[in-house]
Structure formats: structure tokens, C-alpha cells
Amino acid sequence: MSTQVTGYLAAPGFEADLAAELGEVIAQHGRLVLAPGPARPAAWAINVWHEPLDLAVPSIGAAARALRAIQRNWWPYAFQLHRRTGLLAEALPKVSAKPLTFGDPVPTAPLGSFVWLETGRLLAAAHCSSPFPNGEAAFVEDRVVPPNRAYLKLWEALTLAGCRPGPGQRCLDLGASPGGWSWVLASAGAEVIAVDKAPLAPSIAALDRVSWHQGSAFALEPAEIGPVDWLCCDVICYPERLWRLIERWRGSGLVRNFVCTLKFQGETDHEWAARFAALPGSRLCHLWHNKHELTWISLASPADSGGNGSL
Ligand SMILES: C[S@@+](CC[C@H](N)C(=O)[O-])C[C@H]1O[C@@H](n2cnc3c(N)ncnc32)[C@H](O)[C@@H]1O
């Protein structure tokens, strides 16, 4: 493309949030939003297409040759021309996109993305931000032990963060019930203080390293709990309330790492999202496993991350 453009892919149903966050938009192709300039932080993007090329390609064969000349691995995004997309994908080297076992390293080979804008015109980006095809973080799921699917959010957040709790670490899990996140933390070998007004599922309450404290997350005094390596919060509350909670814990200096869900009821509150995104050294993202919510992650410096270190 002659002027610099970046592509931002939204999860299904979140295109409007992404467009609103980006402000100036050049074009939208299905869930792919093109905005001017180099890539910038965009919480609602599950994958960012850096420097996409607008290619005139007279045939499937020509398209395959053009993409292969750039690199080996490509993944399609299709919002139209599905048959043409399938034919091009078949003409390219096979990309294995097996679900990831939590704890295994994410694939590091570059994975590009392409989309047909019209017959004979392809948009392709060799460099994309997500290691997962179209940002869809697929895991080998445990359909037996965790009491709900919320654990997938924490798996995804820790995988993208590149570190996770480990033996000997203390985790505070706020809004813990029924216990998916507590199960993730305890399974990693950490001690978990689970706080919720509602009880944990019996199978989670029975875990050795999990203790449940009944009560409100907002009534806790950091000094009563003491130092924690990870503060995880999945409480359903307004952004402003989460903000005050985080500020109290950040101010206490007792927490090294945060993973918190910022939930929206009704309209998305972009102003609050921007405030969380601007907190120094943190990251705000819409995970593939997030619903109408964003995940705010703030980590201690990598050298101090402890636990199991980088994935
Ligand atoms: C989305 S669920 C959490 C799911 C949990 N992360 C898991 O993996 O199972 C939200 C939880 O927040 C709890 N909650 C709501 N208000 C709370 C408060 N003031 N203090 C503590 N927990 C609260 C609810 O009882 C509910 O269990």
C-alpha cells in the first residue's frame, strides 16, 4: 500500500468496539479494520496485520507464488469468497495449527495472514502480532476437572504474557467462584487465596493449595493479606470499581503481577478502557476467550517474574 496502513482484526461481534477505539478508519473488510499509520496498541484487536501488501494477482497460482516468495506460513481470513480462499490455502504449504497444550511454548515461526478483497486482489501481511491463526487461541481443553470454561481466559492471558505462577508463589484470586482460575493457579503449584461471596465448587475447595475466604473483594485490606505474587480478579463490577481496587493494591506495593478482567455492562466504556491501557508497564487486550470484557495484565519485570518463567 502506498501510504502506511495497519490491519486490526476484531473477534466476532467486536468490530464496532475496535473501530471506535481506532478512531480514523480507512476501510473495513469483514472483521478486519484498516487504519492509517504504523501499528499502535489496540485492545480490541485479537491480531494486528503489520504493513499489509495490496497484491494484484490474476490467478490462484499467481497468488500462491506471490505469498510463497515472501515466506512459508500463511493463514486465511475469509469474510467472503470462501471457495477462492480455500483454493489458495490448499495451494500453499500446510500450516499445522494444532491446539496448544497449556505450558507448551507458542509457535515462533512467522505466521502471515491473507484475505481476498475481491477476485484478483489480495491483502497479505507477513508479520502479524498473534502467534495464533487469526488470533484464535485454541488449547487442548480439560473438560473434566475445571468447573467452568473461565480457566481458558487465564490460560490465554498467561500464555500471551509469557510467564505464569509457580511453586511457592502466593496468588490472590478475587471473584474466584466456582473456581476455574483457582484451579489454574493451584495446578501450577501456587498457593491460592480464593475470595468470593459465593462458595467454590467442592472439587476446587478440596484442593490442597486452595483456601476460600467468603466476603467481598472490595473489603479486603492489602496489609491483612500481605505480599502476593499474582493478584487475579474476575469480579463482575463496573470499571471504576475495579480501578479503585487496583489502585489500592498497586499503592500497597504488595503485588508483583496482576491479571484482571475489565467487564462492561451495556455499552463499552472506552474512556475507562483507555485509562487502564495507559497504566505504565501494563497491557490491555481482548482475549479470544473474553466476552464483552478486556483483560488487563501488569507484570513485574521479566527478571523478577519468578514462577515458571517464560513459556
Ligand atoms: C465471572 S465469575 C468468576 C469466575 C471465576 N474466575 C472462575 O474461574 O470460576 C464472577 C464472580 O465474582 C463474584 N463476585 C461478585 N461480586 C463480588 C465481590 N464484591 N467480591 C467477591 N466476589 C464477587 C461472583 O460471586 C462470581 O463468582
The ligand as an ORCA input file, in Angstrom:
! r2SCAN-3c Opt
* xyz 0 1
  C     -17.220    -14.448     36.299
  S     -17.382    -15.084     37.900
  C     -15.722    -15.602     38.256
  C     -15.345    -16.901     37.629
  C     -14.007    -17.399     38.153
  N     -12.889    -16.578     37.704
  C     -13.732    -18.826     37.725
  O     -12.731    -19.070     37.056
  O     -14.514    -19.708     38.076
  C     -17.518    -13.671     38.886
  C     -17.528    -13.924     40.367
  O     -17.442    -12.678     41.039
  C     -18.089    -12.862     42.276
  N     -18.324    -11.564     42.905
  C     -19.211    -10.599     42.580
  N     -19.086     -9.535     43.418
  C     -18.066     -9.853     44.264
  C     -17.425     -9.173     45.326
  N     -17.825     -7.944     45.704
  N     -16.420     -9.784     45.980
  C     -16.019    -11.032     45.626
  N     -16.576    -11.719     44.615
  C     -17.586    -11.146     43.937
  C     -19.325    -13.649     41.932
  O     -19.838    -14.301     43.073
  C     -18.780    -14.628     40.892
  O     -18.425    -15.839     41.490
*
